[in-house]
Amino acid sequence: MLGKLTSADDITRLFKDGQTLMCGGFANHGVPNRLLQCVIDSGARHFTLISNDSGDADLTVGRLIHLGLVDKLIASHIGRNTETVALVDAGKIELELVPQGSLAERIRCGGAGLGGVLTKTGIGTVVEKGKQLIMVDGEAYLLETALRADISLVRARTADPLGNLTYRGTMRNFNPLVAKAAGLTLVEADMLMDVDEMSLDSIVTPGVYVSNILTTKELANERA
């Protein structure tokens, strides 16, 4: 059964100028590098990128920064990537820094259909600027609004043709969160499995959230 297995050429055609992309991974680990190559090959530009970080200079998600494809970045830190820091300082990339826990919660809310999350993190700092303060039982909280994307890029350990996903180790960082928070979720898996090979108890991301799984043309033809 072919299911959601999709060739790189067909994946590449999904990217358009001005889209918001959300990418799994953390400090260059668990990043969907083959999907990022599809983004690059598409020729599309002017992306808003939501990611925990921007990788290193010209490495993993940092490749999108290096090639000038990103107009705005929403991330929790950028210090590892000297190119990102320089571009932000030069005013060439708009940056929204979000505390890491708040970023994770905003993405989770986007996937759960919630409007946002109330948190004390950032109160009394620059994070508070322009955000709504809400009082609950006499306590002040910041409203951190939900984040969603046009397309999410996900790295999984295994995937079956229905889109059910498992993760390995710290690959289970932002990937399960971003998988649920986009109109279109694209997956790069280390291993492809048949439907009956995957234990139900091991599934972390159900296939209902997954739109397409990157594969080679040869493998797609074999499974068709």
mmCIF file of the C-alpha atoms, coordinates in Angstrom:
data_MODEL
# 
_entry.id   MODEL 
# 
loop_
_atom_site.group_PDB 
_atom_site.id 
_atom_site.type_symbol 
_atom_site.label_atom_id 
_atom_site.label_alt_id 
_atom_site.label_comp_id 
_atom_site.label_asym_id 
_atom_site.label_entity_id 
_atom_site.label_seq_id 
_atom_site.pdbx_PDB_ins_code 
_atom_site.Cartn_x 
_atom_site.Cartn_y 
_atom_site.Cartn_z 
_atom_site.occupancy 
_atom_site.B_iso_or_equiv 
_atom_site.pdbx_formal_charge 
_atom_site.auth_seq_id 
_atom_site.auth_comp_id 
_atom_site.auth_asym_id 
_atom_site.auth_atom_id 
_atom_site.pdbx_PDB_model_num 
ATOM 1   C CA . MET A 1 1   ? 0.000  0.000  0.000  1.00 0.00 ? 1   MET A CA 1 
ATOM 2   C CA . LEU A 1 2   ? 1.448  3.344  -1.068 1.00 0.00 ? 2   LEU A CA 1 
ATOM 3   C CA . GLY A 1 3   ? -0.446 5.386  1.501  1.00 0.00 ? 3   GLY A CA 1 
ATOM 4   C CA . LYS A 1 4   ? 1.164  8.774  2.139  1.00 0.00 ? 4   LYS A CA 1 
ATOM 5   C CA . LEU A 1 5   ? 4.595  7.989  0.675  1.00 0.00 ? 5   LEU A CA 1 
ATOM 6   C CA . THR A 1 6   ? 5.538  10.860 -1.623 1.00 0.00 ? 6   THR A CA 1 
ATOM 7   C CA . SER A 1 7   ? 8.529  11.495 -3.887 1.00 0.00 ? 7   SER A CA 1 
ATOM 8   C CA . ALA A 1 8   ? 10.960 14.357 -3.295 1.00 0.00 ? 8   ALA A CA 1 
ATOM 9   C CA . ASP A 1 9   ? 9.794  16.015 -6.537 1.00 0.00 ? 9   ASP A CA 1 
ATOM 10  C CA . ASP A 1 10  ? 6.184  16.093 -5.362 1.00 0.00 ? 10  ASP A CA 1 
ATOM 11  C CA . ILE A 1 11  ? 7.201  17.312 -1.890 1.00 0.00 ? 11  ILE A CA 1 
ATOM 12  C CA . THR A 1 12  ? 9.254  20.107 -3.441 1.00 0.00 ? 12  THR A CA 1 
ATOM 13  C CA . ARG A 1 13  ? 6.237  21.425 -5.341 1.00 0.00 ? 13  ARG A CA 1 
ATOM 14  C CA . LEU A 1 14  ? 4.395  22.098 -2.079 1.00 0.00 ? 14  LEU A CA 1 
ATOM 15  C CA . PHE A 1 15  ? 6.589  25.043 -1.043 1.00 0.00 ? 15  PHE A CA 1 
ATOM 16  C CA . LYS A 1 16  ? 5.603  28.576 -2.085 1.00 0.00 ? 16  LYS A CA 1 
ATOM 17  C CA . ASP A 1 17  ? 6.910  32.081 -1.424 1.00 0.00 ? 17  ASP A CA 1 
ATOM 18  C CA . GLY A 1 18  ? 5.810  33.607 1.866  1.00 0.00 ? 18  GLY A CA 1 
ATOM 19  C CA . GLN A 1 19  ? 4.773  30.437 3.669  1.00 0.00 ? 19  GLN A CA 1 
ATOM 20  C CA . THR A 1 20  ? 5.234  29.870 7.392  1.00 0.00 ? 20  THR A CA 1 
ATOM 21  C CA . LEU A 1 21  ? 7.350  26.785 8.043  1.00 0.00 ? 21  LEU A CA 1 
ATOM 22  C CA . MET A 1 22  ? 7.708  24.972 11.364 1.00 0.00 ? 22  MET A CA 1 
ATOM 23  C CA . CYS A 1 23  ? 10.703 22.664 11.752 1.00 0.00 ? 23  CYS A CA 1 
ATOM 24  C CA . GLY A 1 24  ? 11.435 19.989 14.337 1.00 0.00 ? 24  GLY A CA 1 
ATOM 25  C CA . GLY A 1 25  ? 14.866 19.455 15.838 1.00 0.00 ? 25  GLY A CA 1 
ATOM 26  C CA . PHE A 1 26  ? 17.053 20.793 18.613 1.00 0.00 ? 26  PHE A CA 1 
ATOM 27  C CA . ALA A 1 27  ? 20.641 22.021 18.218 1.00 0.00 ? 27  ALA A CA 1 
ATOM 28  C CA . ASN A 1 28  ? 21.135 20.129 14.931 1.00 0.00 ? 28  ASN A CA 1 
ATOM 29  C CA . HIS A 1 29  ? 19.717 16.858 16.288 1.00 0.00 ? 29  HIS A CA 1 
ATOM 30  C CA . GLY A 1 30  ? 16.548 15.294 14.917 1.00 0.00 ? 30  GLY A CA 1 
ATOM 31  C CA . VAL A 1 31  ? 16.380 17.782 12.060 1.00 0.00 ? 31  VAL A CA 1 
ATOM 32  C CA . PRO A 1 32  ? 14.696 16.691 8.778  1.00 0.00 ? 32  PRO A CA 1 
ATOM 33  C CA . ASN A 1 33  ? 17.620 17.503 6.499  1.00 0.00 ? 33  ASN A CA 1 
ATOM 34  C CA . ARG A 1 34  ? 16.203 15.831 3.384  1.00 0.00 ? 34  ARG A CA 1 
ATOM 35  C CA . LEU A 1 35  ? 13.010 17.847 3.714  1.00 0.00 ? 35  LEU A CA 1 
ATOM 36  C CA . LEU A 1 36  ? 15.062 21.012 4.143  1.00 0.00 ? 36  LEU A CA 1 
ATOM 37  C CA . GLN A 1 37  ? 16.770 20.154 0.857  1.00 0.00 ? 37  GLN A CA 1 
ATOM 38  C CA . CYS A 1 38  ? 13.308 19.990 -0.747 1.00 0.00 ? 38  CYS A CA 1 
ATOM 39  C CA . VAL A 1 39  ? 12.614 23.491 0.571  1.00 0.00 ? 39  VAL A CA 1 
ATOM 40  C CA . ILE A 1 40  ? 15.856 24.714 -0.966 1.00 0.00 ? 40  ILE A CA 1 
ATOM 41  C CA . ASP A 1 41  ? 15.240 22.927 -4.269 1.00 0.00 ? 41  ASP A CA 1 
ATOM 42  C CA . SER A 1 42  ? 11.774 24.489 -4.544 1.00 0.00 ? 42  SER A CA 1 
ATOM 43  C CA . GLY A 1 43  ? 13.218 27.940 -5.171 1.00 0.00 ? 43  GLY A CA 1 
ATOM 44  C CA . ALA A 1 44  ? 10.641 29.457 -2.790 1.00 0.00 ? 44  ALA A CA 1 
ATOM 45  C CA . ARG A 1 45  ? 11.688 32.351 -0.549 1.00 0.00 ? 45  ARG A CA 1 
ATOM 46  C CA . HIS A 1 46  ? 10.479 34.851 2.056  1.00 0.00 ? 46  HIS A CA 1 
ATOM 47  C CA . PHE A 1 47  ? 9.607  32.217 4.644  1.00 0.00 ? 47  PHE A CA 1 
ATOM 48  C CA . THR A 1 48  ? 8.644  32.756 8.249  1.00 0.00 ? 48  THR A CA 1 
ATOM 49  C CA . LEU A 1 49  ? 10.485 30.002 10.122 1.00 0.00 ? 49  LEU A CA 1 
ATOM 50  C CA . ILE A 1 50  ? 9.407  28.641 13.509 1.00 0.00 ? 50  ILE A CA 1 
ATOM 51  C CA . SER A 1 51  ? 12.136 26.507 15.063 1.00 0.00 ? 51  SER A CA 1 
ATOM 52  C CA . ASN A 1 52  ? 13.699 25.975 18.463 1.00 0.00 ? 52  ASN A CA 1 
ATOM 53  C CA . ASP A 1 53  ? 16.931 27.426 17.067 1.00 0.00 ? 53  ASP A CA 1 
ATOM 54  C CA . SER A 1 54  ? 18.575 28.211 13.732 1.00 0.00 ? 54  SER A CA 1 
ATOM 55  C CA . GLY A 1 55  ? 21.179 25.449 13.848 1.00 0.00 ? 55  GLY A CA 1 
ATOM 56  C CA . ASP A 1 56  ? 24.758 26.376 13.014 1.00 0.00 ? 56  ASP A CA 1 
ATOM 57  C CA . ALA A 1 57  ? 25.974 28.497 10.129 1.00 0.00 ? 57  ALA A CA 1 
ATOM 58  C CA . ASP A 1 58  ? 25.017 26.692 6.888  1.00 0.00 ? 58  ASP A CA 1 
ATOM 59  C CA . LEU A 1 59  ? 24.165 23.485 8.782  1.00 0.00 ? 59  LEU A CA 1 
ATOM 60  C CA . THR A 1 60  ? 20.753 21.804 9.206  1.00 0.00 ? 60  THR A CA 1 
ATOM 61  C CA . VAL A 1 61  ? 18.064 24.499 9.486  1.00 0.00 ? 61  VAL A CA 1 
ATOM 62  C CA . GLY A 1 62  ? 20.807 27.117 9.286  1.00 0.00 ? 62  GLY A CA 1 
ATOM 63  C CA . ARG A 1 63  ? 21.048 26.367 5.573  1.00 0.00 ? 63  ARG A CA 1 
ATOM 64  C CA . LEU A 1 64  ? 17.791 28.258 5.023  1.00 0.00 ? 64  LEU A CA 1 
ATOM 65  C CA . ILE A 1 65  ? 19.291 31.259 6.840  1.00 0.00 ? 65  ILE A CA 1 
ATOM 66  C CA . HIS A 1 66  ? 22.560 30.987 4.893  1.00 0.00 ? 66  HIS A CA 1 
ATOM 67  C CA . LEU A 1 67  ? 20.741 31.023 1.547  1.00 0.00 ? 67  LEU A CA 1 
ATOM 68  C CA . GLY A 1 68  ? 18.639 34.050 2.456  1.00 0.00 ? 68  GLY A CA 1 
ATOM 69  C CA . LEU A 1 69  ? 15.313 32.202 2.335  1.00 0.00 ? 69  LEU A CA 1 
ATOM 70  C CA . VAL A 1 70  ? 14.013 33.375 5.724  1.00 0.00 ? 70  VAL A CA 1 
ATOM 71  C CA . ASP A 1 71  ? 12.513 36.823 6.340  1.00 0.00 ? 71  ASP A CA 1 
ATOM 72  C CA . LYS A 1 72  ? 11.325 36.182 9.904  1.00 0.00 ? 72  LYS A CA 1 
ATOM 73  C CA . LEU A 1 73  ? 12.493 33.734 12.563 1.00 0.00 ? 73  LEU A CA 1 
ATOM 74  C CA . ILE A 1 74  ? 10.588 32.685 15.687 1.00 0.00 ? 74  ILE A CA 1 
ATOM 75  C CA . ALA A 1 75  ? 12.968 30.770 17.961 1.00 0.00 ? 75  ALA A CA 1 
ATOM 76  C CA . SER A 1 76  ? 14.161 30.324 21.531 1.00 0.00 ? 76  SER A CA 1 
ATOM 77  C CA . HIS A 1 77  ? 17.853 31.011 20.846 1.00 0.00 ? 77  HIS A CA 1 
ATOM 78  C CA . ILE A 1 78  ? 20.172 31.827 17.953 1.00 0.00 ? 78  ILE A CA 1 
ATOM 79  C CA . GLY A 1 79  ? 23.589 32.054 19.607 1.00 0.00 ? 79  GLY A CA 1 
ATOM 80  C CA . ARG A 1 80  ? 24.981 28.917 17.945 1.00 0.00 ? 80  ARG A CA 1 
ATOM 81  C CA . ASN A 1 81  ? 24.539 30.425 14.486 1.00 0.00 ? 81  ASN A CA 1 
ATOM 82  C CA . THR A 1 82  ? 26.857 33.389 13.888 1.00 0.00 ? 82  THR A CA 1 
ATOM 83  C CA . GLU A 1 83  ? 25.210 34.088 10.523 1.00 0.00 ? 83  GLU A CA 1 
ATOM 84  C CA . THR A 1 84  ? 21.783 34.467 12.129 1.00 0.00 ? 84  THR A CA 1 
ATOM 85  C CA . VAL A 1 85  ? 23.154 36.835 14.766 1.00 0.00 ? 85  VAL A CA 1 
ATOM 86  C CA . ALA A 1 86  ? 24.826 38.986 12.107 1.00 0.00 ? 86  ALA A CA 1 
ATOM 87  C CA . LEU A 1 87  ? 21.712 39.112 9.905  1.00 0.00 ? 87  LEU A CA 1 
ATOM 88  C CA . VAL A 1 88  ? 19.504 40.078 12.847 1.00 0.00 ? 88  VAL A CA 1 
ATOM 89  C CA . ASP A 1 89  ? 21.964 42.801 13.892 1.00 0.00 ? 89  ASP A CA 1 
ATOM 90  C CA . ALA A 1 90  ? 21.952 44.099 10.313 1.00 0.00 ? 90  ALA A CA 1 
ATOM 91  C CA . GLY A 1 91  ? 18.145 44.186 10.223 1.00 0.00 ? 91  GLY A CA 1 
ATOM 92  C CA . LYS A 1 92  ? 17.961 41.635 7.410  1.00 0.00 ? 92  LYS A CA 1 
ATOM 93  C CA . ILE A 1 93  ? 15.958 39.081 9.407  1.00 0.00 ? 93  ILE A CA 1 
ATOM 94  C CA . GLU A 1 94  ? 13.112 39.870 11.772 1.00 0.00 ? 94  GLU A CA 1 
ATOM 95  C CA . LEU A 1 95  ? 13.547 37.911 15.004 1.00 0.00 ? 95  LEU A CA 1 
ATOM 96  C CA . GLU A 1 96  ? 11.011 36.993 17.677 1.00 0.00 ? 96  GLU A CA 1 
ATOM 97  C CA . LEU A 1 97  ? 12.785 35.391 20.619 1.00 0.00 ? 97  LEU A CA 1 
ATOM 98  C CA . VAL A 1 98  ? 10.513 33.198 22.754 1.00 0.00 ? 98  VAL A CA 1 
ATOM 99  C CA . PRO A 1 99  ? 11.468 31.455 26.019 1.00 0.00 ? 99  PRO A CA 1 
ATOM 100 C CA . GLN A 1 100 ? 11.930 27.788 25.180 1.00 0.00 ? 100 GLN A CA 1 
ATOM 101 C CA . GLY A 1 101 ? 9.134  26.447 27.368 1.00 0.00 ? 101 GLY A CA 1 
ATOM 102 C CA . SER A 1 102 ? 6.769  29.119 26.081 1.00 0.00 ? 102 SER A CA 1 
ATOM 103 C CA . LEU A 1 103 ? 7.701  28.241 22.501 1.00 0.00 ? 103 LEU A CA 1 
ATOM 104 C CA . ALA A 1 104 ? 6.912  24.571 23.103 1.00 0.00 ? 104 ALA A CA 1 
ATOM 105 C CA . GLU A 1 105 ? 3.592  25.455 24.742 1.00 0.00 ? 105 GLU A CA 1 
ATOM 106 C CA . ARG A 1 106 ? 2.609  27.868 21.956 1.00 0.00 ? 106 ARG A CA 1 
ATOM 107 C CA . ILE A 1 107 ? 3.209  25.136 19.382 1.00 0.00 ? 107 ILE A CA 1 
ATOM 108 C CA . ARG A 1 108 ? 1.316  22.607 21.501 1.00 0.00 ? 108 ARG A CA 1 
ATOM 109 C CA . CYS A 1 109 ? -1.623 25.004 21.702 1.00 0.00 ? 109 CYS A CA 1 
ATOM 110 C CA . GLY A 1 110 ? -1.532 25.431 17.933 1.00 0.00 ? 110 GLY A CA 1 
ATOM 111 C CA . GLY A 1 111 ? -1.849 21.690 17.504 1.00 0.00 ? 111 GLY A CA 1 
ATOM 112 C CA . ALA A 1 112 ? -4.590 21.357 20.115 1.00 0.00 ? 112 ALA A CA 1 
ATOM 113 C CA . GLY A 1 113 ? -6.815 24.086 18.729 1.00 0.00 ? 113 GLY A CA 1 
ATOM 114 C CA . LEU A 1 114 ? -6.267 26.358 21.736 1.00 0.00 ? 114 LEU A CA 1 
ATOM 115 C CA . GLY A 1 115 ? -5.859 30.119 21.613 1.00 0.00 ? 115 GLY A CA 1 
ATOM 116 C CA . GLY A 1 116 ? -2.755 30.230 23.773 1.00 0.00 ? 116 GLY A CA 1 
ATOM 117 C CA . VAL A 1 117 ? -1.277 29.590 27.194 1.00 0.00 ? 117 VAL A CA 1 
ATOM 118 C CA . LEU A 1 118 ? -0.989 31.683 30.369 1.00 0.00 ? 118 LEU A CA 1 
ATOM 119 C CA . THR A 1 119 ? 2.502  31.838 31.863 1.00 0.00 ? 119 THR A CA 1 
ATOM 120 C CA . LYS A 1 120 ? 4.530  33.915 34.301 1.00 0.00 ? 120 LYS A CA 1 
ATOM 121 C CA . THR A 1 121 ? 7.677  33.435 32.225 1.00 0.00 ? 121 THR A CA 1 
ATOM 122 C CA . GLY A 1 122 ? 8.844  36.766 30.846 1.00 0.00 ? 122 GLY A CA 1 
ATOM 123 C CA . ILE A 1 123 ? 6.876  39.070 33.138 1.00 0.00 ? 123 ILE A CA 1 
ATOM 124 C CA . GLY A 1 124 ? 8.947  42.165 33.882 1.00 0.00 ? 124 GLY A CA 1 
ATOM 125 C CA . THR A 1 125 ? 11.286 41.529 30.931 1.00 0.00 ? 125 THR A CA 1 
ATOM 126 C CA . VAL A 1 126 ? 11.384 42.475 27.241 1.00 0.00 ? 126 VAL A CA 1 
ATOM 127 C CA . VAL A 1 127 ? 9.323  39.342 26.575 1.00 0.00 ? 127 VAL A CA 1 
ATOM 128 C CA . GLU A 1 128 ? 6.326  41.131 28.080 1.00 0.00 ? 128 GLU A CA 1 
ATOM 129 C CA . LYS A 1 129 ? 6.379  43.963 25.517 1.00 0.00 ? 129 LYS A CA 1 
ATOM 130 C CA . GLY A 1 130 ? 3.203  44.124 23.424 1.00 0.00 ? 130 GLY A CA 1 
ATOM 131 C CA . LYS A 1 131 ? 1.580  41.138 25.121 1.00 0.00 ? 131 LYS A CA 1 
ATOM 132 C CA . GLN A 1 132 ? -1.623 40.918 27.100 1.00 0.00 ? 132 GLN A CA 1 
ATOM 133 C CA . LEU A 1 133 ? -1.489 40.548 30.886 1.00 0.00 ? 133 LEU A CA 1 
ATOM 134 C CA . ILE A 1 134 ? -4.325 38.500 32.352 1.00 0.00 ? 134 ILE A CA 1 
ATOM 135 C CA . MET A 1 135 ? -5.203 38.290 36.041 1.00 0.00 ? 135 MET A CA 1 
ATOM 136 C CA . VAL A 1 136 ? -6.205 34.893 37.474 1.00 0.00 ? 136 VAL A CA 1 
ATOM 137 C CA . ASP A 1 137 ? -7.006 34.630 41.191 1.00 0.00 ? 137 ASP A CA 1 
ATOM 138 C CA . GLY A 1 138 ? -5.041 37.805 41.809 1.00 0.00 ? 138 GLY A CA 1 
ATOM 139 C CA . GLU A 1 139 ? -1.971 36.558 39.921 1.00 0.00 ? 139 GLU A CA 1 
ATOM 140 C CA . ALA A 1 140 ? -0.667 38.152 36.702 1.00 0.00 ? 140 ALA A CA 1 
ATOM 141 C CA . TYR A 1 141 ? 0.066  35.974 33.673 1.00 0.00 ? 141 TYR A CA 1 
ATOM 142 C CA . LEU A 1 142 ? 1.264  36.664 30.134 1.00 0.00 ? 142 LEU A CA 1 
ATOM 143 C CA . LEU A 1 143 ? -0.916 35.405 27.327 1.00 0.00 ? 143 LEU A CA 1 
ATOM 144 C CA . GLU A 1 144 ? 1.343  33.594 24.865 1.00 0.00 ? 144 GLU A CA 1 
ATOM 145 C CA . THR A 1 145 ? -0.707 33.000 21.729 1.00 0.00 ? 145 THR A CA 1 
ATOM 146 C CA . ALA A 1 146 ? -0.747 29.731 19.792 1.00 0.00 ? 146 ALA A CA 1 
ATOM 147 C CA . LEU A 1 147 ? 1.606  29.121 16.881 1.00 0.00 ? 147 LEU A CA 1 
ATOM 148 C CA . ARG A 1 148 ? 0.654  27.310 13.678 1.00 0.00 ? 148 ARG A CA 1 
ATOM 149 C CA . ALA A 1 149 ? 2.331  26.975 10.295 1.00 0.00 ? 149 ALA A CA 1 
ATOM 150 C CA . ASP A 1 150 ? 1.397  26.349 6.694  1.00 0.00 ? 150 ASP A CA 1 
ATOM 151 C CA . ILE A 1 151 ? 3.826  23.417 6.611  1.00 0.00 ? 151 ILE A CA 1 
ATOM 152 C CA . SER A 1 152 ? 5.587  21.469 9.361  1.00 0.00 ? 152 SER A CA 1 
ATOM 153 C CA . LEU A 1 153 ? 8.797  19.554 8.694  1.00 0.00 ? 153 LEU A CA 1 
ATOM 154 C CA . VAL A 1 154 ? 9.213  16.492 10.928 1.00 0.00 ? 154 VAL A CA 1 
ATOM 155 C CA . ARG A 1 155 ? 11.969 13.917 11.466 1.00 0.00 ? 155 ARG A CA 1 
ATOM 156 C CA . ALA A 1 156 ? 10.834 10.526 12.759 1.00 0.00 ? 156 ALA A CA 1 
ATOM 157 C CA . ARG A 1 157 ? 12.619 7.274  13.468 1.00 0.00 ? 157 ARG A CA 1 
ATOM 158 C CA . THR A 1 158 ? 9.987  5.091  11.799 1.00 0.00 ? 158 THR A CA 1 
ATOM 159 C CA . ALA A 1 159 ? 6.867  5.729  9.725  1.00 0.00 ? 159 ALA A CA 1 
ATOM 160 C CA . ASP A 1 160 ? 4.305  3.448  8.157  1.00 0.00 ? 160 ASP A CA 1 
ATOM 161 C CA . PRO A 1 161 ? 2.348  4.232  4.966  1.00 0.00 ? 161 PRO A CA 1 
ATOM 162 C CA . LEU A 1 162 ? -0.564 5.584  7.039  1.00 0.00 ? 162 LEU A CA 1 
ATOM 163 C CA . GLY A 1 163 ? 1.700  8.194  8.638  1.00 0.00 ? 163 GLY A CA 1 
ATOM 164 C CA . ASN A 1 164 ? 2.008  6.682  12.119 1.00 0.00 ? 164 ASN A CA 1 
ATOM 165 C CA . LEU A 1 165 ? 5.325  7.816  13.614 1.00 0.00 ? 165 LEU A CA 1 
ATOM 166 C CA . THR A 1 166 ? 7.792  6.790  16.297 1.00 0.00 ? 166 THR A CA 1 
ATOM 167 C CA . TYR A 1 167 ? 10.851 8.675  17.504 1.00 0.00 ? 167 TYR A CA 1 
ATOM 168 C CA . ARG A 1 168 ? 14.170 7.647  19.001 1.00 0.00 ? 168 ARG A CA 1 
ATOM 169 C CA . GLY A 1 169 ? 15.868 9.268  21.975 1.00 0.00 ? 169 GLY A CA 1 
ATOM 170 C CA . THR A 1 170 ? 16.240 13.029 21.821 1.00 0.00 ? 170 THR A CA 1 
ATOM 171 C CA . MET A 1 171 ? 14.789 13.016 18.306 1.00 0.00 ? 171 MET A CA 1 
ATOM 172 C CA . ARG A 1 172 ? 11.609 13.304 20.335 1.00 0.00 ? 172 ARG A CA 1 
ATOM 173 C CA . ASN A 1 173 ? 12.261 16.991 20.954 1.00 0.00 ? 173 ASN A CA 1 
ATOM 174 C CA . PHE A 1 174 ? 10.082 19.460 19.053 1.00 0.00 ? 174 PHE A CA 1 
ATOM 175 C CA . ASN A 1 175 ? 9.155  16.951 16.338 1.00 0.00 ? 175 ASN A CA 1 
ATOM 176 C CA . PRO A 1 176 ? 5.975  15.529 17.945 1.00 0.00 ? 176 PRO A CA 1 
ATOM 177 C CA . LEU A 1 177 ? 4.815  19.075 18.737 1.00 0.00 ? 177 LEU A CA 1 
ATOM 178 C CA . VAL A 1 178 ? 5.305  20.556 15.276 1.00 0.00 ? 178 VAL A CA 1 
ATOM 179 C CA . ALA A 1 179 ? 3.725  17.470 13.666 1.00 0.00 ? 179 ALA A CA 1 
ATOM 180 C CA . LYS A 1 180 ? 0.336  18.583 15.010 1.00 0.00 ? 180 LYS A CA 1 
ATOM 181 C CA . ALA A 1 181 ? 0.570  22.341 14.434 1.00 0.00 ? 181 ALA A CA 1 
ATOM 182 C CA . ALA A 1 182 ? 0.354  22.885 10.677 1.00 0.00 ? 182 ALA A CA 1 
ATOM 183 C CA . GLY A 1 183 ? -2.076 22.680 7.814  1.00 0.00 ? 183 GLY A CA 1 
ATOM 184 C CA . LEU A 1 184 ? 0.325  20.292 6.060  1.00 0.00 ? 184 LEU A CA 1 
ATOM 185 C CA . THR A 1 185 ? 2.725  17.982 7.899  1.00 0.00 ? 185 THR A CA 1 
ATOM 186 C CA . LEU A 1 186 ? 5.636  16.502 5.949  1.00 0.00 ? 186 LEU A CA 1 
ATOM 187 C CA . VAL A 1 187 ? 7.714  13.688 7.431  1.00 0.00 ? 187 VAL A CA 1 
ATOM 188 C CA . GLU A 1 188 ? 11.199 12.368 6.834  1.00 0.00 ? 188 GLU A CA 1 
ATOM 189 C CA . ALA A 1 189 ? 11.673 8.970  8.481  1.00 0.00 ? 189 ALA A CA 1 
ATOM 190 C CA . ASP A 1 190 ? 14.884 7.024  9.076  1.00 0.00 ? 190 ASP A CA 1 
ATOM 191 C CA . MET A 1 191 ? 13.015 3.778  8.374  1.00 0.00 ? 191 MET A CA 1 
ATOM 192 C CA . LEU A 1 192 ? 9.777  2.966  6.564  1.00 0.00 ? 192 LEU A CA 1 
ATOM 193 C CA . MET A 1 193 ? 7.713  0.090  7.919  1.00 0.00 ? 193 MET A CA 1 
ATOM 194 C CA . ASP A 1 194 ? 4.598  -1.771 6.856  1.00 0.00 ? 194 ASP A CA 1 
ATOM 195 C CA . VAL A 1 195 ? 1.393  -1.081 8.780  1.00 0.00 ? 195 VAL A CA 1 
ATOM 196 C CA . ASP A 1 196 ? 1.479  -4.385 10.649 1.00 0.00 ? 196 ASP A CA 1 
ATOM 197 C CA . GLU A 1 197 ? 5.140  -3.978 11.686 1.00 0.00 ? 197 GLU A CA 1 
ATOM 198 C CA . MET A 1 198 ? 4.573  -1.081 14.084 1.00 0.00 ? 198 MET A CA 1 
ATOM 199 C CA . SER A 1 199 ? 3.352  -1.733 17.617 1.00 0.00 ? 199 SER A CA 1 
ATOM 200 C CA . LEU A 1 200 ? 0.316  0.380  18.493 1.00 0.00 ? 200 LEU A CA 1 
ATOM 201 C CA . ASP A 1 201 ? 1.842  1.150  21.890 1.00 0.00 ? 201 ASP A CA 1 
ATOM 202 C CA . SER A 1 202 ? 4.978  2.600  20.254 1.00 0.00 ? 202 SER A CA 1 
ATOM 203 C CA . ILE A 1 203 ? 3.163  5.168  18.085 1.00 0.00 ? 203 ILE A CA 1 
ATOM 204 C CA . VAL A 1 204 ? 3.778  8.727  19.271 1.00 0.00 ? 204 VAL A CA 1 
ATOM 205 C CA . THR A 1 205 ? 2.264  10.715 16.387 1.00 0.00 ? 205 THR A CA 1 
ATOM 206 C CA . PRO A 1 206 ? -0.884 9.135  14.893 1.00 0.00 ? 206 PRO A CA 1 
ATOM 207 C CA . GLY A 1 207 ? -1.114 9.165  11.119 1.00 0.00 ? 207 GLY A CA 1 
ATOM 208 C CA . VAL A 1 208 ? -4.144 11.461 11.146 1.00 0.00 ? 208 VAL A CA 1 
ATOM 209 C CA . TYR A 1 209 ? -1.736 14.386 11.653 1.00 0.00 ? 209 TYR A CA 1 
ATOM 210 C CA . VAL A 1 210 ? 0.591  13.442 8.775  1.00 0.00 ? 210 VAL A CA 1 
ATOM 211 C CA . SER A 1 211 ? 0.040  14.571 5.193  1.00 0.00 ? 211 SER A CA 1 
ATOM 212 C CA . ASN A 1 212 ? 3.036  13.204 3.280  1.00 0.00 ? 212 ASN A CA 1 
ATOM 213 C CA . ILE A 1 213 ? 6.068  11.020 3.956  1.00 0.00 ? 213 ILE A CA 1 
ATOM 214 C CA . LEU A 1 214 ? 9.198  11.688 1.929  1.00 0.00 ? 214 LEU A CA 1 
ATOM 215 C CA . THR A 1 215 ? 10.470 8.676  0.021  1.00 0.00 ? 215 THR A CA 1 
ATOM 216 C CA . THR A 1 216 ? 12.416 7.867  -3.123 1.00 0.00 ? 216 THR A CA 1 
ATOM 217 C CA . LYS A 1 217 ? 10.685 7.324  -6.446 1.00 0.00 ? 217 LYS A CA 1 
ATOM 218 C CA . GLU A 1 218 ? 12.059 3.790  -6.529 1.00 0.00 ? 218 GLU A CA 1 
ATOM 219 C CA . LEU A 1 219 ? 10.561 2.851  -3.163 1.00 0.00 ? 219 LEU A CA 1 
ATOM 220 C CA . ALA A 1 220 ? 7.259  4.511  -4.025 1.00 0.00 ? 220 ALA A CA 1 
ATOM 221 C CA . ASN A 1 221 ? 7.066  2.411  -7.201 1.00 0.00 ? 221 ASN A CA 1 
ATOM 222 C CA . GLU A 1 222 ? 7.862  -0.761 -5.267 1.00 0.00 ? 222 GLU A CA 1 
ATOM 223 C CA . ARG A 1 223 ? 5.043  -0.155 -2.774 1.00 0.00 ? 223 ARG A CA 1 
ATOM 224 C CA . ALA A 1 224 ? 2.453  1.041  -5.278 1.00 0.00 ? 224 ALA A CA 1 
# 
